[in-house]
Every structure is written in structure tokens, then in C-alpha cells.
Amino acid sequence: MAGPARAVRELGRAWLRERGVAATIPERDNQIAHRRKRPGGPIDFGDEQRQRYRGRNVVERCFNKLKQWRGLAMRSDKTARNHHSGQCLAATLHWVQTFSNTA
């Protein structure tokens, strides 16, 4: 019997396929092997999707860098303005540090 996480994953993929949403994250090897046994075949992870995955990876790494700031990760600021200011400061410092390391 399949676990609840697997059932949700399969239902979510079916829902996305019905609406024509392309995959961004490549499937696991064991899922591709299982899908080859069934009609429909594996999802093609072509060049366009590789580019999207690279962009998604950059965004995720940026969020992880920002989360390293404890105050931002905990959302301990009292006002939204202060939280937004902290995000801007962290992003600016990260941007400056990135370009100063490459020079």
C-alpha cells in the first residue's frame, strides 16, 4: 500500500498535467523507472526546463542566504516596515559581498 505522501504527490502531478503545467524539478530515478513500466512514459526534462530549474535554484539559494539572518528567519520585528528594511539591508549586503568577492 502506498503512503499518504506518495498519494498526494501522484494527485498533485495529475492535477498539474491536466492544466498543462510543465515540470521544473526532475523526477527521481526510481519514479522514472516505475513510470516506464506504465503507459505515458517519463516526463521529458528538456533544455527549457533545465533553464527554469537553474533560475529556481538561484532564487532558492538567495532565500537561504537571507534566512541566515536570524531576525529575518524568526520574523521578530514588530512592524512590517522594519522587517522589510531588514530584508533590503540583508539583500544589499549579500549583493555587495557577492560582487566584492568576484573582483
CORGIBEL-V5217 format. One record per backbone hydrogen bond with DSSP energy under -0.5 kcal/mol. NH is the residue of the N-H (numbers start at 1). CO is the residue of the C=O. Records with the same first field share a line. If there is no record, write none. Layout:
NH = CO, CO
This chain:
7 = 3
8 = 4
9 = 5
10 = 6
11 = 7
12 = 8
13 = 9
14 = 10
15 = 11
16 = 12
17 = 13
18 = 14
19 = 15
20 = 17
21 = 16
32 = 28
33 = 29
34 = 30
35 = 31
36 = 32
37 = 33, 34
38 = 34, 35
41 = 35, 38
46 = 44
50 = 46
51 = 47
52 = 48
53 = 49
54 = 50
55 = 51
56 = 52
57 = 53
58 = 54
59 = 55
60 = 56
61 = 57
62 = 58
63 = 59
64 = 60
65 = 61
66 = 62
67 = 63
68 = 64, 65
69 = 66
70 = 68
73 = 69
74 = 70
75 = 71
76 = 71
83 = 79
84 = 80
85 = 81
86 = 82
87 = 83
88 = 84
89 = 85
90 = 86
91 = 87
92 = 88
93 = 89
94 = 90
95 = 91
96 = 92
97 = 93
98 = 94
99 = 95
100 = 96
101 = 97
102 = 98
103 = 99
